[in-house]
Structure formats: C-alpha cells, structure tokens
Amino acid sequence: MIRNQTRGTVLGDAVELADTSEKRRTGLLKHERLEPGHGLWIVPCESVHTFFMKFPIDLVYVDKRNKVRKVRHSVAPWRLSACLPAHSVIELPAGTAEQSGTQAGDELAVEQRK
C-alpha cells in the first residue's frame, strides 16, 4: 500500500514493484487497463515512455526518501516523460494523483500487505 502521508490519502493498495530489468522493460505493456488501487512502482527509474500502451496513466516521480518530485496527470499513449532528480516512478490509473491530491513535495509511505 502506498500512502500520501502529507495529504492522508492512499495512492494504491495493490501496487506491484518492478525492481528487475525484465519487470522494468515489460512495465504495463501487458495490461489492457489499470484497476483503481493498482499500479506499478518502477525502481530505479527517472524516465518512462507510454509507447504501445492502451490507456493513459498518472506518473508520480519519487526520490530515494519517498518525496514526490513531479506528478504528470493522464499521460496518453505514445508519450515520453522524465524527471532527472527522481529515483523511481509510480504508474497509476489516470485520475489517481488528482483524487489523492498528490503533488510535488508530498511525502509517501509504503506499507506491506498482511
């Protein structure tokens, strides 16, 4: 579960970690859509593309201390995005960042599912 500690909101309760080369390469390409609460946290990562994707996504770039560095809303397929100071990026269903109020400077917390 990923919580926005600053806003007291939840970004996702079923966010998968992409921390291997294979998982980072595949990303969300195998998905037809992202359900609410789902997402992909790509570590390490400072830039992404949405080539060949079938749906828009929100991007939340995070530094090593889980501080939000940049948010991109509803990034359409066939786009590029980067945030060089970021250590990782969380890909979420479009609208999640706005609904949670997430913005640059917010602090995130990660909780393991039980």
trRosetta pair geometry for C-beta under 8 A, 3 or more apart (Angstrom, degrees):
i j d omega theta_ij theta_ji phi_ij phi_ji
1 10 6.5 -48 -173 -145 102 112
1 12 7.0 -164 -143 100 49 53
1 13 4.7 -3 -108 -123 92 64
1 15 7.5 120 -114 17 19 102
1 110 7.3 147 78 -159 51 48
1 111 4.4 -16 61 63 102 99
1 112 7.9 -53 20 26 80 3
1 113 6.5 115 -25 -71 89 76
2 10 7.1 117 81 -165 55 65
2 11 4.4 -40 97 58 108 111
2 12 5.2 28 37 49 105 82
2 15 5.4 12 -11 10 117 152
2 39 7.6 -54 22 58 136 140
2 41 7.4 146 -65 -68 142 131
2 90 6.7 149 178 -132 177 155
2 108 5.8 -7 -173 -173 96 119
2 109 7.4 157 -156 79 50 44
2 110 5.8 -19 -102 -102 71 68
2 111 7.9 -172 -76 23 26 73
3 8 8.0 -16 -178 -146 106 27
3 9 7.2 163 -158 88 67 37
3 10 5.5 -42 -105 -104 68 63
3 11 7.1 -173 -100 8 15 83
3 108 6.7 151 80 -159 47 64
3 109 4.7 -15 62 60 101 94
3 110 7.9 -169 22 -77 76 23
3 111 6.6 39 -9 -5 112 112
4 7 4.4 7 115 41 124 102
4 8 7.2 -39 89 22 83 18
4 9 4.7 5 47 59 114 84
4 10 7.4 -149 12 -79 80 14
4 11 6.0 100 -37 -41 94 98
4 100 5.4 130 -1 161 141 118
4 101 7.1 -178 106 73 159 84
4 102 5.2 -136 -96 -91 145 93
4 106 5.3 -16 -158 167 103 136
4 107 7.6 119 -165 77 56 46
4 108 5.9 -41 -103 -102 51 73
5 8 7.5 26 -165 -71 27 46
5 106 7.5 154 54 175 67 83
5 107 4.5 -39 57 93 117 97
5 108 6.6 169 1 -119 90 15
5 109 4.9 82 -53 -17 111 110
6 105 7.4 99 -102 115 168 77
6 106 4.0 -129 31 -140 141 80
6 107 5.2 122 -42 30 96 74
7 100 6.2 120 90 160 148 74
7 101 4.4 165 -137 80 150 119
7 102 6.7 -111 6 -76 146 54
7 106 6.3 -19 -17 -132 99 132
9 99 7.7 174 -176 121 144 71
9 100 4.0 167 120 -152 140 82
9 101 6.0 134 -2 33 150 98
9 102 7.3 -120 73 -52 127 84
10 13 6.2 10 170 -53 136 90
10 37 7.8 6 128 -119 118 81
10 100 6.8 -123 71 -114 32 120
11 15 7.4 23 105 -56 98 141
11 39 7.1 -22 138 -3 97 159
11 60 6.9 -57 -144 4 149 164
11 90 6.7 40 143 134 146 151
11 92 6.2 -94 175 -94 97 150
11 96 6.1 77 -158 158 70 118
11 97 7.6 17 -128 -90 102 56
11 100 5.4 -20 -88 -62 65 174
11 102 6.4 40 -91 -55 111 146
11 108 7.1 -19 -1 -129 138 119
12 15 4.1 96 101 -53 134 105
12 37 5.2 121 -147 -172 65 42
12 38 6.2 51 -152 -161 120 1
12 39 4.4 -101 -79 10 168 120
12 90 7.5 -166 12 178 132 125
12 92 6.0 -146 -53 -116 124 108
12 96 7.1 7 -61 -161 91 148
13 37 4.7 -29 37 -164 87 110
13 113 7.6 94 177 -88 79 110
14 35 7.8 5 66 78 134 108
14 37 5.2 58 21 132 96 96
14 38 4.8 -32 87 -98 104 68
14 39 7.5 134 88 21 60 65
14 113 8.0 32 -98 -62 61 144
15 38 6.9 145 -85 -167 49 37
15 39 4.2 -15 -116 67 91 97
15 40 6.8 -168 -165 -71 76 15
15 41 5.4 61 154 -25 117 103
15 90 6.7 -18 -154 -149 141 109
15 92 7.8 -39 -105 -92 112 88
16 38 7.7 11 -9 -167 92 85
16 39 7.3 -164 25 93 68 47
16 40 5.3 -19 66 -110 92 69
16 41 7.2 -170 89 22 41 75
17 23 7.7 37 118 140 55 157
17 40 8.0 146 -101 -160 12 59
17 41 5.3 -28 -110 67 60 103
17 43 6.7 -25 -164 20 92 117
18 23 3.8 -163 -145 134 78 108
18 24 5.0 132 148 -77 113 56
18 26 7.7 -151 -132 62 126 86
18 27 6.6 19 -116 -101 170 52
18 40 5.5 29 -18 -179 119 103
18 41 6.7 179 23 81 76 46
18 42 4.6 -20 70 -104 118 66
18 43 6.9 149 79 24 61 65
19 23 6.6 15 32 64 37 139
19 24 7.7 61 -104 -50 8 99
19 43 4.9 -10 -102 70 85 101
20 23 4.7 87 54 12 84 103
20 24 6.8 -154 87 -7 40 88
21 24 5.9 -59 -146 38 27 110
21 25 6.3 28 157 -21 64 108
22 25 5.9 -56 -148 34 28 111
22 26 6.4 19 158 -11 64 110
23 26 6.0 -59 -144 42 30 106
23 27 7.8 100 157 -64 54 37
23 42 8.0 -172 121 -118 93 77
24 27 6.7 18 -177 -63 34 80
24 42 5.5 99 -122 -150 86 105
24 45 6.6 -178 -140 -74 118 116
26 29 5.8 -121 -175 40 56 107
26 30 6.1 1 177 -17 109 110
27 40 6.4 127 -160 122 62 161
27 42 6.8 -12 -110 -82 91 131
27 48 7.4 128 -124 -146 148 112
27 91 7.2 64 -168 7 100 161
28 31 4.7 -48 -173 28 80 123
28 34 6.9 -39 -144 -64 135 111
28 40 5.7 -151 -61 3 95 146
28 53 6.4 35 95 -119 106 111
28 57 6.9 123 45 -66 167 152
28 91 5.9 -123 -31 120 133 150
29 52 5.8 21 -132 104 105 116
29 53 6.7 -101 -103 -87 58 67
31 34 6.2 39 155 -68 151 69
31 54 7.6 -145 103 40 65 110
31 55 7.8 -70 114 31 101 120
32 54 5.8 -41 -149 77 47 150
32 55 7.5 74 151 -20 42 123
33 54 7.2 -80 -64 95 61 109
33 55 5.2 83 -113 -33 67 162
33 93 7.8 38 170 -116 81 104
34 38 5.0 -152 -171 85 86 108
34 39 6.5 53 -166 -87 139 51
34 55 7.0 -160 7 91 83 140
34 57 6.7 71 5 -108 142 100
34 91 7.7 -159 -76 132 158 91
34 92 7.0 179 130 -177 155 35
34 93 4.2 -154 94 -76 110 84
35 38 4.7 72 60 2 78 126
35 93 7.1 -92 102 -61 14 138
36 93 5.9 -78 -93 34 48 156
36 96 7.6 160 -137 -89 70 101
38 92 7.9 154 93 -139 48 62
38 93 6.9 75 61 -35 79 105
39 90 5.8 30 153 177 138 90
39 91 5.7 172 -165 86 86 55
39 92 4.3 -25 -103 -96 127 66
39 93 7.2 -107 -78 -13 86 67
39 96 7.5 -103 -73 56 127 177
40 90 7.3 165 85 -156 42 51
40 91 4.6 -2 57 52 92 107
41 88 6.2 30 177 159 86 129
41 89 7.6 -179 -150 92 51 38
41 90 4.8 -17 -102 -104 78 80
41 91 7.8 -161 -74 21 31 68
42 45 3.9 25 117 -9 109 153
42 48 7.0 125 43 -84 157 119
42 88 6.0 175 86 -161 55 82
42 89 5.2 -3 53 59 104 83
42 90 7.7 -175 18 -85 69 31
42 91 6.9 46 -13 -11 107 105
43 87 7.2 17 -135 136 83 86
43 88 4.2 -19 -95 -107 75 128
44 87 5.7 -75 -135 179 93 67
44 88 5.9 -103 -135 -78 44 76
45 48 6.5 36 171 -62 126 92
45 86 7.3 -27 99 118 61 115
45 87 7.9 59 48 138 48 35
45 88 5.4 60 42 -137 85 48
45 89 4.8 -81 100 15 119 97
46 61 7.5 57 -141 -144 54 120
46 82 6.1 37 137 -159 78 83
46 83 6.0 -126 -166 74 74 58
46 84 5.6 52 174 -120 134 33
46 85 7.8 144 -136 49 116 20
46 86 4.8 154 -122 69 72 91
46 87 7.4 -11 -74 -97 88 14
46 89 7.5 147 -108 -36 17 108
47 80 7.0 4 -178 -177 108 90
47 81 6.6 179 -151 95 67 48
47 82 3.6 -14 -102 -103 103 90
47 83 7.4 167 -79 21 62 50
48 59 6.5 -167 43 -118 135 135
48 80 7.6 174 93 -152 44 51
48 81 5.6 -5 59 60 82 93
48 82 7.8 171 19 -80 51 54
48 89 5.8 -120 -28 81 125 161
48 91 7.1 165 -152 -74 172 117
49 79 7.0 -177 -153 91 60 43
49 80 5.1 -24 -104 -101 83 69
49 81 7.7 165 -90 20 37 67
50 53 4.4 -60 -176 18 82 135
50 56 7.7 17 -163 -124 159 48
50 57 6.8 -177 -108 27 125 107
50 75 5.6 171 -33 128 147 106
50 76 6.8 163 95 108 150 35
50 77 5.0 -136 134 -126 107 40
50 78 6.3 -53 90 4 88 22
50 79 4.9 19 35 46 114 79
50 80 7.9 -145 14 -69 74 30
50 81 7.9 41 -19 0 100 105
51 77 7.3 86 -122 -176 18 79
51 78 5.8 62 -105 -106 57 51
52 77 7.3 -141 63 -159 11 113
53 57 7.2 -76 176 -11 157 113
53 77 4.4 -157 70 -108 85 93
53 78 7.9 -141 39 -27 86 51
54 77 6.7 41 -76 -73 12 139
55 77 7.3 79 30 -49 14 103
55 94 7.2 -132 156 -9 94 116
56 74 4.5 21 152 -165 141 68
56 75 5.9 162 -159 71 83 37
56 76 5.0 -37 -96 -94 102 47
56 77 7.1 -102 -76 -25 57 65
56 94 4.3 45 101 -68 100 139
57 74 7.6 144 66 -129 16 28
57 75 5.6 -28 65 54 69 93
57 91 5.0 4 164 -168 145 93
57 92 6.4 137 -171 65 88 38
57 93 6.8 -79 -127 -120 69 19
57 94 5.9 -113 -109 -57 18 75
58 71 7.1 -11 -177 -170 101 90
58 72 6.8 168 -159 87 53 60
58 73 5.7 -12 -115 -124 91 46
58 74 6.6 -5 -75 -46 71 41
58 75 7.2 134 -106 4 22 89
58 91 7.4 147 76 -158 53 45
58 92 4.5 -27 64 68 103 96
58 93 6.9 15 12 87 100 30
58 94 5.7 139 -36 -114 82 39
58 95 6.9 -128 -41 25 125 26
58 96 5.0 -141 33 49 145 92
58 97 4.3 -176 -171 -11 144 109
58 98 7.7 -145 -100 -6 141 78
59 70 7.7 -2 112 108 100 92
59 71 7.0 161 87 -156 61 43
59 72 4.2 13 50 49 106 104
59 75 5.7 23 -13 -9 111 139
59 81 5.6 151 39 105 169 156
59 89 5.6 -18 -164 -171 96 118
59 90 7.4 144 -159 73 45 51
59 91 6.1 -16 -102 -101 68 65
59 92 7.8 180 -77 24 23 80
60 68 5.9 -59 -172 -126 97 106
60 70 7.9 172 -154 88 37 51
60 71 5.5 -4 -108 -109 69 81
60 89 6.8 146 74 -161 45 62
60 90 4.3 -15 60 56 102 102
60 92 6.6 30 -4 -1 109 121
60 97 6.0 169 -70 -96 104 115
60 102 6.0 -26 -112 140 129 146
60 108 7.9 103 145 -61 136 147
61 68 7.0 98 75 -161 56 62
61 69 4.7 -63 108 63 103 99
61 70 4.3 17 41 52 125 89
61 71 7.4 -143 21 -69 77 37
61 72 7.9 58 -18 -5 100 94
61 83 3.8 35 -158 51 173 153
61 85 8.0 96 142 76 127 74
61 86 3.7 -84 -178 -92 107 146
61 88 7.6 164 -153 90 54 40
61 89 5.1 -28 -99 -102 64 84
62 66 5.6 -9 -175 -136 124 42
62 67 6.8 143 -155 66 71 32
62 68 5.9 -43 -98 -98 72 47
62 69 6.6 164 -110 4 16 91
62 86 6.2 73 52 -150 30 97
62 87 6.5 -56 102 54 69 85
62 88 5.2 -20 63 69 98 87
62 89 7.0 165 16 -95 79 30
62 90 6.5 48 -14 -14 121 101
62 108 6.2 -53 -120 29 133 138
63 66 7.3 -81 69 -7 63 13
63 67 5.0 -8 40 55 108 88
63 69 5.4 100 -40 -48 92 118
63 85 6.3 -32 -91 143 108 89
63 86 6.1 -115 -77 -129 56 44
63 87 5.2 81 -158 -1 38 103
64 87 4.5 97 -61 -37 68 163
65 107 8.0 -53 131 -130 93 92
66 107 6.3 64 109 -165 93 66
66 108 4.4 -119 173 66 103 86
66 109 6.8 95 142 -80 154 34
66 110 7.0 -135 -111 -18 144 96
67 105 7.0 -23 -177 -148 101 25
67 106 7.3 161 -157 83 59 38
67 107 5.7 -32 -102 -100 70 65
67 108 7.5 -175 -89 14 20 81
68 71 6.4 7 179 -52 126 96
68 102 6.2 170 -95 180 162 97
68 103 6.7 138 106 110 145 25
68 104 5.4 -141 117 -119 96 34
68 105 6.4 -29 69 35 93 27
68 106 4.5 24 16 53 128 85
68 107 7.7 -122 -1 -66 83 20
68 108 6.5 97 -49 -28 88 107
69 83 5.4 140 104 162 119 136
69 85 5.2 -167 -152 90 149 105
69 86 4.9 -151 49 -79 142 83
69 104 6.1 2 171 -133 20 94
70 83 4.2 -162 28 -105 138 141
70 86 6.8 -83 26 -57 103 122
70 104 5.8 11 -90 -87 36 110
71 97 5.0 151 -166 -168 126 148
71 102 5.8 150 -97 115 144 94
71 103 5.8 -92 8 -121 140 44
71 104 6.4 -134 -2 -45 90 71
72 75 5.1 38 131 -57 120 114
72 81 5.3 -77 -19 -141 169 150
73 94 7.3 83 179 -152 66 79
73 95 7.9 66 -159 -78 96 32
73 97 5.8 -128 -95 65 82 126
73 98 6.1 55 -124 -44 128 106
74 94 4.3 61 -104 -147 75 116
74 95 7.1 47 -68 -47 98 61
75 79 5.2 -135 -178 73 95 142
75 81 5.9 -64 -121 -35 151 141
75 94 7.9 -155 29 -96 51 98
76 79 5.6 100 67 -23 69 125
83 86 4.1 63 97 -15 107 121
83 89 7.4 133 36 -86 115 107
86 89 6.2 50 150 -65 149 80
92 96 4.0 -89 141 54 130 151
92 97 6.6 137 66 -42 135 80
93 96 5.2 106 65 -37 74 113
95 98 5.6 -63 -157 45 49 110
95 99 5.7 49 150 -24 80 110
96 99 5.8 -59 -143 39 28 110
96 100 6.1 12 164 -6 66 113
96 102 7.8 8 126 18 76 129
97 100 6.2 -66 -144 46 25 100
97 102 4.6 -90 -151 60 74 110
97 103 7.9 106 174 -68 103 52
98 101 7.5 31 -178 -74 30 33
102 106 5.5 -113 -146 39 68 160
103 106 5.9 110 59 -23 53 112
